Each structure stands twice: as structure tokens, then as C-alpha cells.
Amino acid sequence: MIGSPQFLRLPGINLTGGDRPERLRGIHVSAGYFRLFGAQVEIGRTFTVQEDIPHGPRVVVISDGLWRRRFGADRSLLGKAILLAGEPHTVIGVLGASFVTDNPADIWLPLQADPNSIDQWNAYRAAARLRPGVTLEMARAQTKLAETQFRQKFPGAIGWGTWDLKPLRDAVIGDAGLTLLMLLGAVSFVLLIACANVANLLLARATGRRREMAIRTALGAGRRRIVSQLLSESLLLSLAGGALGLLLGYAGVRALLAVSRVDIPRIGAQGSAVTLDWRVLVFTLLAAVSTGVLFGLLPAVTASRDDFGAALKESGARSGAGLGQSKTRSTLVVVEVSLSLILLAGAALLIRTLMALRAVDPGFDAHNVLTLEMSLAEPRFDKTLAVAQLVRNARDRVESISGVEALSITDSLPLDPSIYGSAFIIEGRSLGKDRYHGTTAIRDVSTGYFEVFRIPLLRGRMFTERDDGRAPGVVLINETMAKQFWPKGDAVGERITLDMGPTYKEPPRQIIGVVADIKDSALGTNPEPIVYRPVAQLVDTVNAMDN
């Protein structure tokens, strides 16, 4: 089993010391993570069970890329300490270059989960390998039972949704599976159309070679010999086309990795996850041989059945096609047209979908917006006052640069999943039998955030510099939350209390404004309720600004 942060963007940790600092992407995992996923070790070892206990030793496993890029593939690095967030961690192993995670990582730290902790500031994914004979449905039934027992034992635990299991492949591919199947179908239709075209050309070529075949027959060549000759020519053409396709495919993959802007898993900066391997070569070979035999056999058999005696009696000019060949060619033309119509219809639907996606209003303006990710994990940033001061200093310095209009920080950019969520209570409203009035996503932002992304204010006011730690707690909410929980009234002026667990106490906060909705997780999803908190008013236990 493993535990890793359940966020699309991995948390950052600063590597200090040496000639320059660097922000690394890290994952906290349990000791069984590497064995479960078959991670190969270049040098050293991975975590032991003793190193994965609460308050265990500070050890780290690093990636092959980091080892070579930052440490020059120095094998003596094992056993030495590197500074992560200002704390020394001993390097115990380097993973092989072939191990690539869905979110590329630079370092792996032991999870060291404490079973006695009541801290709910954790969200993890668990992975396990099913035993022989155990089906997915059986595992799901056990998971549902465990969920029921957990909620009975910990009724105050905050949680959204239900516990569910899914195959790792589905978890990795996600919604991209349907897109990839559609692309596969489109490519298959193109291949069939091309094969039908080639078959038609081969049939026409065989028709023009009737006199040649007749002479070969007169010299003693049998039907099998003629079919073999024509089939060999078809296979040679298909194999040459397959080889050319591989070259074009390699160039296409390189171009796709260079662009790296499509929503397809495993396409990113680490191009080793998407490549042309031996399986692609085998598929291309099988496809080339199959198409060569399938679409070359029909013209070859048709040509071998001709009346070569009549062909020899004809003049030296090319003879016309027979009735059977005409029917065959007509059939191929019908197949081509049918496949072309299907392909055109599919292409039209894809273009319409693309145009619809481009027409979707995300609710924010990302033009001319630059982002920078950093991690504030050092002890001096444990206090909100230090983070707020850093924000002010950064804004003063960056906004002094010519061409910069505004600067803001946040823990989640638009279209990124919210890192935090919370249940909440609306003051002055009856709860009835419920413990909370609802749940909401939370985004922590500094002043200027809505101006940077040009998110309009619908009612109330925006955050100002006066909304700091000394001022009463305030929040902004989005339009979806206002409509859902105040359908007939105005949310501005109402007070809510966020309940984020027993170890984190939020003060009551007043809603000072309602902002327009944004597509907070994906363009194709509906907005969810969102509460925006000012960074300067965060409780000191939460200071994880990244952008």
C-alpha cells in the first residue's frame, strides 16, 4: 500500500545548499510503494518498515534525473545528507530512469503516518495489488464495509464523496480514455480508406497487366505462382508504408511532447513515458502484413481467374476489365465512400466539440498572465505574518517592473483542484438533524487575485490591505455558493464558520462579497461552491502558498 498526496500538482519542497536552491517535486509514500509498483533501484535501496514509523529518520530516495542533473551521477552521494526545507535528509537510494510516475517526481520521502493522530490535514491515495482469485467487485464490497465502520467510529471526520476502488489504468487515463478511443477509431477509418484505395489501385494495375499475366501463364506459370507474385508486391508496398509510418510516428510523438499542451496522461516534460517501443513496432508489423495480405489477396485472386487465352488474342493495347473485376472495383469504391462519410461525420463532430470547448467561458482571463511556483516550507514561514510580509515585498518589487500590472499569490490556480475543502455552518440558521449546512472548496488568495484574472465582483467588495490578521475574519464566495445556500436572499453580510477538523480552529468569518463563477477544475464541469480566504488572515498552521 502507498500513500501519496491526492492533488494533481505535487507539493514542492526546497533543495538548499550547494551553488543554487531548487524547488523539487516530492511524494510521501509508505515502505511498500516501490515494491508494489516494481520500481528498480539504480544504486542504494528504498525505505524499510522501520524508517516508515512516526518520527522516524529523515531519509530520502531521489530520481535518476535529479541525481544526474544536480549531483552529476555521483555514486558517493549515498549516505550523504542534502538539505530539504532547511532540514538534513540522508540519501539512501536512487531510482532507475525507467521508473516514471503519473506526476513526475524528484524525491520520495517516507510517509511515517501516525495512527494516533487526529489531524485531518491529510488526503491520500491508497493502492494495492489484488490477490489471486480476488475480483474487483469483492474488493469494492470490503471497501464499502470498511467505509461504513469508519464513519460509525469517527462520525466527526470530514469527508466528501464515497470510498471507491478503480483499476490503476482507469485512474491514470481518466476521462482521456474516451478521447483516445475516438482518435483510435478515426485513425482506423483512415487506415481502412487508405487500404481500400491501395486495393483499388492494385486491382486496376492487375487489369492493366492482363497481357503480362497471360504470357506468364503461357510460359508455364500456374495460378498459385501468379497469386504469390502479386501478393509479394502488395506485401512489399505495405511494409514500405509501415516503415514510413513509423518514421512519421516518431516525428509526431516528438512534436507532441514538445508542445505538451494536450490533456492526455503521460505526456509531459519526461518524454520517456510516451515513446515508440517494441510493442508499437510489433503492432506496425502486424498491421502492415495484415493489410498487405487482406487488401492484396483480392486483386491477386481476381487477376489469376482471368481468361488469359482471350487476353493473348487481343491486340497489344491494354484490354478492359471484365465484369467480375468491375464489380470488385465498384464494391471497393462503395466501401471507400462509406468509410469516408463515417470519417467525415466523426471529424465534423470532433470539430464541433472543439469549437464548443473553445467557446466555453472559463470565467477568468489568462491572457498575459505568468505564473511561478514556489514552496514556503521553511520554519520562518510558519507564521501568517511572515507570509503576508513576503507577499507585500514581492508585490512591491515585481509591480515596479515595467509592464507588470499586478501580482497576487494563491494555493490553487484556476482550473487546478482546490487543495482544501471544509464543512461550514451558517450563523443564525437552524441545523435540524444535520451537523453542517454544507461543504465547500477553499482557495486562499492575496489581494489583487481577482484583478489579475479579471474575475468580476457581483456584489459587495474585494479584499483590501486592511483585511489582515488584526481585522475581523472575512471571506468572498462564488455565485454558485450564493445561489445554493442563499437562493432567496443576499449572502453579503452573513457569517459562516468553517469546520476543518479538530486540530484546526477557524474563526467566524463574514461574507463581504460575491464573485463570478470560474471553471475551477475543468472546462466541462459545473462550478462548485468556493470560499476565498485572504492569505493575511490564515491561521498559522496553514501557510502553503505555491503560486
C-alpha positions in Angstrom: 0.0 0.0 0.0 1.1 3.5 -0.7 0.1 7.0 0.4 0.6 9.9 -1.9 -1.0 13.4 -2.0 -4.3 13.4 -3.7 -3.6 16.5 -5.7 -2.8 16.9 -9.4 0.1 19.1 -8.6 2.7 17.6 -6.3 3.7 19.6 -3.3 7.0 21.4 -3.6 10.0 21.2 -1.3 13.1 23.4 -1.5 16.5 21.9 -2.0 19.0 24.2 -0.5 22.8 24.2 -0.1 25.2 23.9 -2.9 25.5 26.5 -5.6 21.8 27.3 -6.1 18.4 26.5 -4.4 15.9 24.4 -6.4 12.2 23.6 -5.9 11.7 19.9 -6.1 8.5 17.8 -6.6 8.1 15.3 -3.8 5.8 12.4 -2.8 5.4 11.0 0.7 5.0 7.2 0.3 4.9 4.2 2.6 7.5 1.5 2.6 5.6 -0.8 0.3 5.3 1.7 -2.5 8.4 0.8 -4.5 7.8 -2.9 -4.3 4.1 -2.5 -5.3 4.9 -0.6 -8.5 8.1 -2.5 -9.3 10.5 0.4 -9.0 14.0 -0.5 -10.0 16.8 0.9 -7.9 19.9 2.3 -9.7 22.0 2.5 -6.6 21.3 2.1 -2.9 17.9 0.9 -1.6 14.4 2.1 -0.7 12.7 2.7 2.6 12.4 0.0 5.2 9.4 -0.6 7.5 11.5 0.8 10.4 12.1 4.0 8.6 8.4 4.5 7.9 7.3 4.7 11.5 6.2 8.1 13.1 9.0 10.4 13.8 11.4 8.1 12.0 14.7 9.0 10.5 14.9 11.7 7.8 15.8 9.7 4.7 15.1 10.3 1.0 15.1 8.4 -2.3 15.8 10.6 -5.3 15.0 10.2 -9.0 17.6 9.3 -11.7 17.0 12.7 -13.4 17.7 14.7 -10.2 20.8 12.5 -9.4 22.3 13.2 -12.8 21.2 16.8 -13.2 22.1 18.1 -9.8 24.7 15.7 -8.5 26.4 14.7 -11.7 25.6 11.0 -11.2 27.9 10.9 -8.2 27.7 7.4 -6.7 29.2 8.6 -3.5 26.1 10.6 -2.8 24.7 7.6 -0.9 24.8 8.1 2.8 25.3 11.8 2.5 22.8 14.5 3.7 21.0 17.0 1.5 19.1 20.0 2.8 15.3 19.8 2.2 13.3 22.7 3.6 16.3 23.5 5.7 16.4 20.0 7.3 19.1 17.4 6.5 17.9 14.2 4.9 20.1 11.2 4.2 20.1 9.9 0.6 19.6 6.1 0.7 18.8 5.3 -2.9 18.5 6.5 -6.5 15.6 5.0 -8.6 16.2 3.8 -12.2 15.5 6.0 -15.1 12.7 3.7 -16.3 10.5 4.5 -13.2 8.2 7.3 -14.2 5.2 8.4 -12.0 2.0 9.9 -13.4 3.0 13.2 -11.8 6.8 13.3 -12.4 8.6 13.4 -9.0 12.1 14.3 -8.0 12.2 12.8 -4.5 10.3 10.3 -2.3 10.0 10.8 1.4 8.7 8.2 3.9 5.1 8.7 4.9 5.6 8.0 8.6 1.9 8.1 9.2 0.9 8.3 12.8 -2.2 6.1 13.6 -2.9 8.0 16.8 -3.0 11.4 15.1 -6.3 13.3 14.9 -5.0 15.7 12.4 -7.3 15.7 9.3 -5.0 17.8 7.2 -4.2 14.8 5.1 -5.6 13.5 1.8 -4.0 10.3 0.4 -4.5 7.8 -2.3 -4.1 4.2 -1.5 -3.1 1.5 -4.0 -3.0 -2.2 -3.5 -2.4 -5.4 -5.6 -5.3 -7.9 -5.6 -4.5 -11.4 -4.5 -5.1 -14.2 -7.0 -8.8 -15.1 -7.1 -9.9 -11.7 -5.6 -12.1 -9.8 -8.0 -12.6 -6.0 -8.2 -16.2 -6.4 -7.0 -15.1 -8.4 -4.0 -12.6 -5.7 -3.1 -15.2 -3.0 -3.5 -17.6 -4.8 -1.2 -14.9 -4.9 1.5 -14.1 -1.3 1.0 -17.8 -0.3 1.4 -17.9 -2.2 4.7 -14.7 -0.5 5.9 -16.2 2.9 5.0 -19.3 2.2 7.0 -17.3 1.1 10.0 -15.0 4.1 9.7 -17.9 6.6 9.6 -19.5 4.9 12.6 -16.3 5.0 14.6 -15.4 8.5 13.6 -18.7 10.4 13.0 -16.9 13.8 13.2 -14.4 13.0 10.4 -14.7 15.4 7.5 -15.1 13.6 4.1 -16.6 14.2 0.7 -17.9 11.6 -1.6 -17.6 7.9 -1.0 -14.8 5.4 -0.9 -14.3 3.6 -4.2 -11.9 1.4 -6.0 -10.8 1.6 -9.6 -8.2 -0.2 -11.7 -4.9 1.7 -11.9 -5.3 2.0 -15.6 -8.6 3.8 -15.2 -7.2 6.1 -12.6 -4.3 7.1 -14.8 -6.2 7.5 -18.1 -9.4 9.0 -16.5 -11.6 10.9 -19.0 -8.9 10.8 -21.6 -9.8 7.2 -22.4 -12.9 8.2 -24.5 -10.8 10.8 -26.3 -8.1 8.2 -27.1 -10.7 5.7 -28.3 -12.2 8.3 -30.6 -8.8 9.1 -32.0 -8.2 5.3 -32.5 -11.4 5.0 -34.3 -10.6 7.9 -36.6 -7.2 6.6 -37.4 -8.7 3.1 -38.1 -11.1 4.6 -40.6 -8.3 6.5 -42.3 -6.3 3.2 -42.5 -9.2 1.4 -44.0 -9.8 4.1 -46.5 -6.1 4.1 -47.5 -6.2 0.3 -47.7 -9.3 0.4 -49.9 -7.6 3.0 -52.2 -4.5 0.8 -52.5 -6.6 -2.3 -53.2 -8.4 -0.4 -55.9 -5.1 0.7 -57.4 -3.7 -2.8 -57.2 -6.8 -4.2 -59.0 -6.5 -1.5 -61.7 -2.8 -2.3 -62.0 -3.6 -6.0 -62.3 -6.2 -5.3 -65.0 -3.6 -3.4 -67.0 -1.2 -6.3 -66.6 -3.6 -9.0 -68.1 -1.4 -9.5 -71.1 1.7 -9.9 -68.9 -0.1 -12.5 -66.8 -1.3 -14.3 -69.9 2.3 -14.5 -71.3 3.5 -15.9 -67.9 0.7 -18.5 -67.9 1.6 -19.5 -71.5 5.2 -20.0 -70.3 4.1 -22.4 -67.6 3.3 -20.2 -64.6 0.5 -21.6 -62.5 -2.3 -19.7 -60.7 -0.5 -20.1 -57.4 2.7 -18.6 -58.8 0.8 -15.6 -60.2 -1.1 -15.0 -56.9 2.2 -15.3 -55.0 3.9 -12.7 -57.2 1.1 -10.2 -56.9 0.8 -10.8 -53.1 4.5 -10.3 -52.7 4.3 -7.0 -54.4 1.4 -6.0 -52.1 3.3 -7.0 -49.0 6.4 -5.1 -50.1 4.3 -1.9 -50.6 2.6 -2.4 -47.2 5.9 -3.0 -45.4 7.4 0.1 -47.0 4.3 2.1 -46.0 4.6 0.8 -42.4 8.3 1.8 -42.2 7.4 5.3 -43.5 4.6 5.4 -40.9 7.0 4.6 -38.1 9.3 7.5 -39.1 6.3 9.8 -39.3 5.0 8.5 -36.0 8.3 9.1 -34.3 8.4 12.6 -35.6 4.8 13.1 -34.5 5.5 11.9 -31.0 8.5 14.2 -30.7 6.4 17.1 -31.8 3.5 16.2 -29.4 6.0 16.0 -26.5 7.5 19.3 -27.5 4.1 21.0 -27.5 2.8 19.1 -24.4 -0.4 21.1 -24.2 -2.9 18.3 -24.8 -4.9 16.7 -22.0 -3.6 13.2 -22.4 -1.9 11.3 -19.5 1.8 10.5 -19.5 2.6 13.4 -22.0 4.8 15.9 -20.4 8.4 17.0 -19.9 9.6 13.5 -19.2 9.1 12.0 -22.7 10.2 8.5 -21.6 6.6 7.8 -20.6 5.3 8.2 -24.2 7.5 6.6 -26.8 7.6 4.1 -29.7 8.7 0.8 -28.0 8.8 -2.8 -29.2 5.0 -3.1 -28.9 4.5 -0.3 -31.4 6.9 -2.0 -33.7 5.2 -5.3 -33.4 1.7 -3.7 -34.0 3.0 -1.9 -37.0 4.5 -5.1 -38.5 1.3 -7.0 -37.9 -0.8 -4.2 -39.4 1.4 -3.9 -42.4 1.4 -7.7 -43.1 -2.4 -8.0 -42.4 -3.3 -5.1 -44.7 -0.9 -6.3 -47.4 -2.4 -9.8 -47.4 -6.0 -8.8 -46.9 -6.1 -6.0 -49.5 -3.6 -7.6 -51.9 -5.1 -11.0 -51.9 -8.4 -9.9 -53.6 -6.8 -8.3 -56.6 -4.3 -11.1 -56.9 -7.0 -13.8 -56.9 -9.2 -11.8 -59.3 -6.3 -11.4 -61.7 -5.5 -15.1 -61.6 -9.0 -16.0 -62.7 -8.9 -14.0 -65.9 -9.3 -15.7 -69.3 -5.6 -15.3 -70.3 -6.3 -17.0 -73.7 -8.6 -14.2 -74.7 -6.1 -11.7 -73.4 -3.4 -13.1 -75.7 -5.7 -12.9 -78.7 -6.3 -9.2 -78.0 -4.2 -6.5 -79.6 -1.2 -5.2 -77.8 -3.3 -2.4 -76.3 -4.5 -2.7 -72.8 -7.7 -4.7 -72.5 -10.7 -3.6 -70.5 -11.7 -5.0 -67.2 -14.1 -7.9 -67.0 -17.5 -8.0 -65.3 -16.1 -9.6 -62.2 -13.3 -7.0 -61.9 -15.7 -4.2 -62.4 -18.0 -5.5 -59.6 -15.0 -5.8 -57.3 -13.8 -2.3 -58.1 -17.3 -1.0 -57.6 -17.5 -2.7 -54.2 -14.2 -1.2 -53.2 -15.4 2.3 -54.3 -18.6 1.8 -52.2 -16.6 0.8 -49.2 -14.3 3.8 -49.6 -17.2 6.2 -49.9 -19.0 4.7 -46.9 -15.9 4.9 -44.7 -15.2 8.4 -45.9 -18.7 9.5 -44.9 -18.3 8.0 -41.4 -14.9 9.6 -41.0 -16.3 13.0 -42.2 -19.2 12.7 -39.8 -16.9 11.9 -36.9 -14.5 14.7 -37.9 -17.4 17.1 -38.0 -18.5 16.1 -34.5 -14.9 16.4 -33.2 -14.6 19.9 -34.7 -17.9 20.9 -33.3 -16.9 19.7 -29.8 -13.6 21.5 -30.1 -15.3 24.7 -31.1 -17.8 24.3 -28.2 -14.9 23.9 -25.8 -13.2 27.0 -27.2 -16.4 28.9 -26.8 -16.8 27.9 -23.1 -16.2 30.9 -20.9 -13.8 29.8 -18.1 -14.8 32.8 -16.0 -11.3 34.3 -15.9 -8.8 35.8 -18.3 -5.5 34.1 -18.5 -4.0 36.2 -21.3 -0.6 37.8 -20.4 -0.7 36.1 -17.0 2.6 34.5 -15.9 2.8 32.0 -13.0 5.7 31.0 -10.8 5.5 28.1 -8.3 7.4 28.1 -5.0 7.3 26.4 -1.7 7.2 28.1 1.7 8.1 25.1 3.8 10.8 26.6 6.0 10.1 27.2 9.7 10.3 31.0 9.3 7.1 30.8 7.3 5.1 29.0 9.9 3.5 32.3 10.9 1.0 34.0 8.7 2.5 37.4 9.4 5.8 36.3 7.7 3.9 35.0 4.6 1.9 38.2 4.4 5.1 40.3 4.6 6.7 38.2 1.9 3.6 38.8 -0.3 3.9 42.6 0.2 7.6 42.6 -0.5 7.2 40.5 -3.7 4.3 42.7 -4.9 6.2 45.9 -4.4 9.3 44.6 -6.2 7.5 42.8 -9.1 5.0 45.6 -9.7 7.9 48.0 -10.0 9.0 46.1 -13.2 7.9 47.8 -16.4 4.9 46.1 -18.0 3.7 44.4 -14.8 0.2 45.5 -13.8 -0.5 43.4 -10.7 0.8 40.4 -8.6 -1.1 38.0 -6.4 -0.5 34.6 -4.8 -2.8 31.6 -4.3 -2.6 28.0 -3.3 -4.6 26.9 -6.4 -4.7 28.4 -9.9 -7.9 28.5 -11.8 -8.6 25.0 -13.3 -6.5 23.4 -10.6 -8.3 21.4 -8.0 -8.7 23.2 -4.6 -6.2 21.9 -2.1 -8.5 22.4 0.9 -12.2 21.7 1.5 -14.3 22.3 4.5 -17.7 21.8 6.1 -19.4 25.1 7.2 -22.1 26.4 9.5 -24.2 29.5 8.7 -24.7 31.5 11.8 -28.3 32.1 12.8 -29.7 29.3 10.7 -31.1 26.1 12.2 -29.2 22.9 11.5 -32.0 20.5 12.2 -30.6 16.9 12.3 -27.6 17.9 10.2 -24.2 18.7 11.7 -23.3 21.2 8.9 -25.2 23.3 6.4 -22.9 22.2 3.6 -19.4 21.7 2.3 -17.2 24.0 0.1 -13.9 24.1 -1.6 -11.5 26.7 -0.2 -9.0 28.8 -2.1 -6.5 31.1 -0.3 -5.6 34.2 -2.2 -3.9 37.5 -1.6 -5.2 40.9 -2.6 -5.2 41.5 -6.3 -6.1 37.9 -7.2 -9.4 38.8 -8.9 -7.9 41.8 -10.6 -5.1 39.6 -12.1 -7.5 37.0 -13.5 -10.2 39.7 -14.2 -12.8 37.8 -12.2 -15.7 40.2 -11.8 -17.2 41.2 -8.5 -21.0 40.8 -8.5 -21.9 42.2 -5.1 -20.1 43.6 -2.0 -16.4 44.4 -2.1 -13.0 42.8 -2.7 -10.2 42.1 -0.2 -8.0 45.1 0.7 -4.8 45.5 2.7 -6.8 46.2 5.8 -8.1 42.6 5.8 -5.1 41.3 7.8 -4.6 39.3 10.9 -5.7 42.2 13.1 -9.0 42.7 11.3 -12.2 40.6 11.7 -12.3 37.5 9.6 -13.8 37.9 6.1 -14.3 35.7 3.0 -15.6 36.0 -0.6 -17.8 33.4 -2.1 -18.6 32.5 -5.7 -22.0 32.8 -7.3 -22.7 29.1 -7.2 -22.4 29.0 -3.4 -24.6 32.1 -3.1 -27.3 30.7 -5.2 -27.2 27.3 -3.5 -27.3 28.4 0.1 -28.9 31.9 -0.2 -31.4 31.3 -3.1 -33.8 34.0 -2.0 -31.6 36.3 -0.1 -28.2 38.2 -0.2 -25.2 36.3 1.2 -23.3 39.5 1.7 -23.1 40.3 5.4 -23.8 36.7 6.5 -21.4 35.0 8.8 -20.1 31.4 8.4 -17.8 29.2 10.4 -15.6 26.7 8.6 -15.0 23.4 10.3 -11.8 21.9 9.0 -11.2 19.3 11.8 -10.4 19.2 15.5 -6.8 20.3 15.0 -7.6 23.5 13.1 -9.9 26.1 14.5 -11.3 28.7 12.1 -12.8 31.9 13.5 -16.2 33.0 12.3 -15.9 35.0 9.0 -18.2 37.5 7.4 -19.0 37.2 3.7 -18.1 40.6 2.2 -18.7 39.9 -1.4 -19.8 37.5 -4.2 -17.6 37.0 -7.2 -18.5 35.4 -10.5 -18.1 31.6 -11.1 -15.0 30.2 -12.7 -14.4 26.8 -14.2 -12.5 25.6 -11.1 -11.5 22.1 -12.1 -12.3 21.5 -15.8 -14.0 23.3 -18.7 -16.6 20.6 -19.0 -17.7 20.6 -15.3 -20.1 22.8 -13.5 -18.7 25.2 -10.8 -18.7 24.0 -7.2 -19.2 26.2 -4.1 -16.0 28.1 -3.4 -14.9 30.2 -0.4 -12.0 32.6 -0.9 -9.9 33.5 2.2 -7.4 36.3 2.4 -3.8 35.0 2.9 -3.2 37.6 5.5 -5.9 36.1 7.7 -4.9 32.4 7.6 -4.4 30.6 10.9 -0.7 30.0 11.5 -0.9 26.2 10.8 -1.8 26.8 7.1 0.8 28.5 5.1 1.3 26.6 1.8 1.2 29.2 -0.9 2.5 27.8 -4.1 1.8 30.3 -6.9 
